[in-house]
Amino acid sequence: MIYLELFWTFFKIGLFTFGGGYGMIPLIQQEVGAKNWITSDMVSNFIGISETTPGPIAINMATFVGSTVGNGAGSAFLGALAATLGVVLPSFIIIIIIAALLKNFMENKVVAKVIMGIKPVVVGLILATGILLIYQNLAKEEFDVISLILMIIIGAAAFTYKKITKKDLSPIIMILVSAGLGMLAYSIF
């Protein structure tokens, strides 16, 4: 059955490929080429489409290949589903195993203290990155005052919102508000 073969092929690709989605592309090309599921031109097109659509490239590639192969077998949806589940499932299983092991690992007092010591370092690194970006923006000849003012306003608003409501502001809302304010400010000025 082609759907089971799609699942197994992409399961192996997901299980034995390291280095992210771009590391999977040669293996996908080799596997689907050996099975004559799609042509090399189609692989090139799928890579281009996968890079321009939202989501990880390996999952997009699996979905496109699966839908193409499945379409020839009668159901593009089942083909896409089988290939996508095949490429995602190995990572899911590995993460579940790591999470189970890490939970026991985190109960170790020494490890917990090390993690507590690392948290401020991570915050410091993020803060240092933000300060560096602001400094680099200020050092430019074409310094952008509008961007600096918007950053200060948005940061102050988010801080105030959290202090008043005792809730974090959703990052999605922050991004949308920031984009809206940026478009508004640059259309006015």
Beta strands, then each sheet from edge to edge (+ up, - down):
end
